[in-house]
Amino acid sequence: MKQWYESLFENYGKKYDNENFTQGTIGECDFIEKEINFNKSIKIIDIGCGTGRHSIELAKRGYEVTGIDLSESQLERAEEKAKAQNLQIDFQKHDARQLPFKNKFDLAIMLCEGAFPLMETDEMNYEILRNASNSLKPSSKLIFTTLNGLFPLFNSIDSFCASTKEGNATYGSNTFDLMTFRDYNITTVEDDFGDKKELECNERYYVPSEITWLLKSCGFKTIDIYGAKLGAFSRDDKLTKDDFEMLVIAEK
């Protein structure tokens, strides 16, 4: 049986590109470039690349990028967009829990919850971090965003989702479980064919200390965590309880 995140991304490439949460690509890639000192010789893997928005923007800037995703329709859309701009990007279909790469990349990115906090168990989420780590060379970097576990302790996820409903996807009936730090909700999206899908989703929120411990156990030595502002990532943004997402920068 398909998991909710597999169903969600089926035939959703075009509409996905118009969602509010996908509009920060340029600023996010500006931040990534600064983090790698504009070094064009490095190899980048974009895990959970979706329709390839970060892969495409980085390739446009002259970087060698491999984009991986579980969704065939998202990858098809990514390839279509790259081809239209005459860009050579290696898009591959893989499960982020089982990546075939070993010591191959200098930077891994996982942005906009492309893979990491969506898995149905903590063990599966951990496998994604472990596989990202295995894909990286020594002295490399992982940059990702994930859901901030401090947010639901102090704020209503339901109210937050209601306030960001301008896009096509809507979220409701949120129930946050304090024992597991998982938010259960009903997500409704209209796909590229105009068909409405109602999905029972659950996503894992993480507190900074958990992320730090998980990454250390994957071999990362330096872990920095900040608030993630859409399209405006910065090391100046200290993580607060009001940040819905956190930005994580880990170095081996």
C-alpha positions in Angstrom: 0.0 0.0 0.0 1.3 3.5 -0.9 2.2 5.8 2.0 0.5 9.3 2.1 3.7 11.0 0.9 3.8 8.8 -2.2 0.2 9.5 -3.0 0.6 13.2 -2.3 3.3 13.8 -4.9 1.7 11.8 -7.7 0.7 14.1 -10.7 1.4 17.1 -8.5 4.5 18.6 -10.3 2.9 21.7 -11.9 0.7 22.6 -9.0 3.5 21.9 -6.5 5.7 24.6 -8.3 3.0 27.2 -7.5 2.6 26.5 -3.8 3.6 29.2 -1.4 6.3 27.1 0.3 8.2 26.6 -3.0 8.7 30.3 -3.7 12.0 30.8 -1.9 14.4 29.0 -4.3 16.6 32.0 -5.3 17.3 33.2 -1.8 17.9 29.6 -0.5 20.4 28.9 -3.3 22.2 32.2 -2.5 22.6 30.9 1.0 23.9 27.5 -0.2 26.4 29.2 -2.4 27.8 31.2 0.5 28.0 28.1 2.6 30.2 26.4 0.0 32.3 29.5 -0.7 31.1 29.6 -4.4 33.3 26.6 -5.1 32.1 25.3 -8.5 34.2 22.1 -8.3 32.0 20.5 -5.6 29.5 17.8 -6.3 26.0 18.3 -4.8 23.2 15.8 -4.1 19.7 17.2 -3.7 17.8 14.6 -1.7 14.0 14.7 -2.1 14.5 17.1 -5.0 10.9 17.1 -6.1 10.4 19.1 -9.3 14.1 20.0 -9.1 13.8 23.7 -8.2 17.0 23.8 -6.2 18.9 21.4 -8.5 18.0 23.6 -11.5 18.9 26.9 -9.9 22.3 25.5 -8.7 23.0 23.9 -12.1 22.2 27.3 -13.7 24.9 28.8 -11.5 27.4 26.2 -12.7 27.3 23.5 -10.1 27.2 19.7 -10.8 24.0 18.4 -9.2 22.4 15.0 -8.8 18.8 15.2 -7.9 17.0 12.2 -6.3 13.4 11.6 -5.5 10.9 8.8 -4.9 8.2 10.3 -7.1 8.3 9.6 -10.9 5.9 12.4 -11.7 8.0 14.9 -9.7 11.1 13.7 -11.5 9.5 13.9 -14.9 8.5 17.5 -14.2 12.1 18.2 -13.0 13.6 16.8 -16.2 11.1 18.7 -18.4 12.1 22.0 -16.7 15.8 21.3 -16.9 15.5 20.3 -20.6 13.7 23.6 -21.4 16.6 25.5 -20.0 19.3 23.2 -21.7 20.6 22.1 -18.3 22.4 18.8 -17.7 21.2 17.5 -14.4 21.4 13.8 -13.3 17.9 13.1 -11.9 17.5 9.6 -10.5 14.7 7.7 -8.8 15.8 6.5 -5.4 14.4 6.0 -1.9 16.3 8.3 0.4 16.5 5.4 2.9 18.5 3.3 0.4 20.9 5.5 -1.6 23.5 3.8 -3.7 26.2 6.4 -3.2 29.3 6.1 -1.1 31.7 9.0 -0.3 30.7 10.7 -3.6 29.4 14.2 -2.8 30.8 17.3 -1.1 27.4 18.7 -0.2 23.9 17.2 0.5 20.8 19.3 0.6 17.3 18.3 1.8 15.1 21.3 1.7 11.3 21.9 2.2 10.7 18.5 3.9 11.7 16.7 0.7 12.2 13.4 2.6 13.4 13.6 6.2 10.5 14.2 8.6 7.8 12.5 6.5 8.6 8.8 7.2 6.2 6.8 9.3 8.8 5.7 11.9 11.7 7.4 13.6 14.0 4.6 12.4 13.1 5.4 8.8 13.8 9.1 9.3 17.2 8.1 10.8 18.0 5.9 7.8 17.6 9.0 5.6 20.2 10.9 7.6 22.5 7.9 7.7 22.2 7.5 3.9 22.9 11.2 3.4 26.0 10.9 5.5 27.2 7.8 3.7 26.8 9.6 0.3 29.1 12.4 1.5 32.9 12.6 1.4 34.9 13.4 4.5 35.0 17.1 5.3 31.7 17.7 3.6 28.4 19.4 4.6 24.7 18.6 4.9 22.2 21.4 4.8 18.5 20.7 5.4 15.3 22.1 6.8 12.9 20.2 9.1 9.9 20.8 11.3 10.7 22.6 14.6 9.4 20.6 17.6 9.5 23.7 19.8 6.7 25.3 17.6 3.8 23.0 18.6 4.7 23.2 22.3 4.0 26.9 22.3 1.7 27.5 19.2 -1.2 25.9 17.5 -0.3 24.1 14.3 -3.9 24.3 13.2 -3.9 28.1 13.4 -0.5 28.3 11.6 -1.7 26.1 8.7 -5.0 28.0 8.4 -3.0 31.3 8.2 -0.9 30.0 5.3 -3.8 28.6 3.1 -3.3 30.8 0.1 -1.9 27.9 -2.0 -3.5 24.8 -3.4 -2.8 22.5 -0.5 -4.9 22.8 2.7 -4.4 21.2 6.1 -7.0 20.5 8.8 -7.9 18.4 11.8 -4.4 18.7 13.2 -3.7 16.5 16.3 -0.3 16.8 17.9 0.9 13.8 19.9 3.2 14.8 22.8 4.5 11.3 23.2 5.7 10.9 19.7 6.0 14.5 18.5 4.0 13.6 15.5 1.3 15.8 13.9 -1.6 13.9 12.4 -3.6 15.9 9.9 -5.9 15.7 6.9 -4.2 17.3 3.8 -6.3 18.1 0.8 -4.6 18.8 -2.6 -5.8 19.2 -6.1 -3.5 17.4 -8.5 -2.4 18.6 -12.0 -5.5 16.9 -13.5 -7.9 18.7 -11.2 -8.6 15.7 -9.1 -8.9 16.3 -5.4 -7.1 14.1 -3.0 -7.7 13.9 0.8 -4.8 12.2 2.6 -4.3 11.2 6.2 -0.8 12.5 6.9 1.6 12.4 9.8 4.8 14.3 10.1 7.5 14.1 12.8 8.6 17.3 14.5 12.1 17.3 16.0 13.6 19.4 18.8 17.2 20.7 18.3 18.8 18.3 20.8 17.4 15.3 19.0 18.7 16.5 15.6 22.1 17.1 17.2 22.2 13.6 18.7 21.0 11.9 15.5 23.6 13.8 13.3 26.5 13.1 15.8 25.6 9.4 15.6 25.8 9.6 11.8 29.4 11.0 12.0 28.8 14.7 11.8 31.1 16.7 14.1 29.7 20.3 13.9 25.9 20.9 14.0 24.4 24.4 13.8 20.7 25.0 14.0 18.8 28.2 13.1 15.3 29.4 12.3 14.4 28.8 8.7 12.9 31.8 6.9 11.4 31.0 3.5 13.8 32.2 0.8 16.0 34.0 3.3 18.1 31.4 5.2 20.7 33.0 7.5 23.1 32.1 10.3 21.9 35.3 12.0 18.4 33.8 12.7 18.5 32.2 16.1 16.0 29.4 16.4 12.9 30.4 18.4 9.7 28.7 19.5 7.9 30.6 16.8 9.9 29.2 13.9 7.8 26.6 12.1 10.9 25.1 10.5 14.5 24.9 11.5 17.6 25.2 9.3 20.3 22.6 10.0 23.9 22.8 8.9 26.0 19.8 9.7 29.7 19.3 8.9 31.7 16.1 8.9 
